[in-house]
Amino acid sequence: MNVPFRCVLCTVESDSHLWNLVYLQKLLEEHGASVNNLGTCTPVENVATAIRADRPDLLVVSSVNGHGFHGAQVLLTHLKDSGLEVACAIGGKLTTAVSDDDRVRSELLELGFTDVFLGDDAIDRFQDFLKFGLAHGFSAWRADPALITPWDQDAATREVY
């Protein structure tokens, strides 16, 4: 079977939600992906094993339990430490406070995620990402910079008035 791209889909270890994965698998397949859905509460070593075996074009991580930010950091750090490089998109509900979304997005982009999809327009932006990836390769995508509010900036760089 010749497909436009191969994708590994997972959650973080703390997330037992399934419907987000079912939805994303169908969405990815509609865009031509062959999807290896690793299921819920995915151990980081299982993700690393799948990346080694499948050699995917894209890793998609979804979390809706509000605690995905920490798991995302653990996952990407483990992949880097294992010498595994793959375009990696993450989205869903990564914190329990929407007010943290911009800070979390910034930190995950800095860590090395290709893009982070949060908020009301996340699915629309993710579909744009998929279309771009099909045309140019997922690693060629350049995420829009995250907006950081002054109170979330590092205290060392903050101006005092």
N, C-alpha and C positions, 0 to 999 in steps of 0.2 A: 504494500500500500504506500503510495507516494503522497505525502502530506507536506504542506508548506512549512510547518514547523513543529518541533517536538517541545512539549511542556511538562514539567513536573509541578504538581499542585499540592499544597499542604496547608496546615495550620501550624501554630506554635504549640509547644508541648502542653500548655495549660488550657488550650481551647478545645472543648468537646462538641462544639456546634458543627452540624453537618450540612444544613440547607444552604449555607453560603458556598460550600464546596460543590454541591450539586449544581447550583445556579452558575457558578463560575466555570465548571467543567462544560456545561452546555454552551455557555457564551464563547468559551475558547474554541470548542468544536465548531460552532457556527462560523468562526473566523479561520477555520482550516487546521486547527491544532490536533495533533495526536496527544492525548492527555493521559499522564500517569497520575491518578488521584491517590495520594498516600493516606487520605482519611484524616480523622480527627486526632488530637493529642499527639501529633507527629514528633517522635524523638529526633533530635538533631542528627544523630548518626544514621537514622533511616533516610533522611533527606540527602545526606552526603553519599550514602550508598547508591541511592537512585540517580544522583547526578553522575557518579562514576559510571554506572551501568548504562544509563539512557543517553548520556551526553546531550542534554536538552539545549534548545536555543533560549529557553526562558524558564525561570523558576517564578511561580506565583504563590505568594503567601497571603492567606486571608485569616483575619481574626476578628471576631465580633463579641468577645467576652469583656472587652474593656481593659484587658491586661496584656495585650499583644506587643506593646512597645518593648517591654523587657525581653520577652521571648524572641522578638525579632533581632534584638541586639545579640543575644546568645547564639541564635542560629547563624547570622551572618559572620560573627566572629569565629565560630566553629568552622564554617566553610573556608574562610580565609586562612585560618590556622592549618587546615587540611590541604591547602594549595588548590582549592577548587574555585574556579572563576566562571560565573554564568550571569547573564543579565537577570536581574532580580527585581520584581515588582511586588509591592505589599500594599494592602489596603484593608478597609473595614472600620471597625471601632477599636482603636489601639490603646485608648485611655478611657478613664471613666469621666473625664471632663472635656467637653468640646473646646473649651478655652485653651487646652494644652496642645491642640492639633498642630498649630503652626510650629511650635517649639519641637514637638515630636517629629514632624516632617523634616525640619531642618537637621535634626540630629541623625535621623536615619539616612538622609541623603549624604550627609557628611561621612557616615560610616561606610557608605558604598552601595546603597540601594539605587537601582537605576531610576526608579520613581516611587513615590508614596502617594496613594490615592485615598484621600479622606474628604468627607463633606458631601453635600447634596449633589454635586456634579461629578463625583468619583467615577461612576460607571461610564458616563459620557467621555470623560478624559481618558479612562482606561481603554475604551474602544478606539479613541484616536491614537493612543499608544500602540495598540495592536495593529491598526492599519499602517502606521508608520513603520513598525517593526517588520511587517510583511514586505514592505517596499524597500526598506533601507537597512534592515537588521536592528535588533533590539538594542544592541550595544551602542549604536549610533545616536540613540535618543538622548536629548539633553533636557532634563527636567527644568521646569520653571523654578527660579529660586524661591525658597520658602520665605514668607513674610515673618519677620520676627518683631514682636512688640518690644518697646524699650524695657519693660520690666522683666523680659525673658533673656535679655542679653547678659553676657558675663559681667559680673560686677567690676572686674578689672578694666573693662573697656567702656564702662558707663560714665558719662559725664555727670559731674555733680554741679547743680545750680545753686 
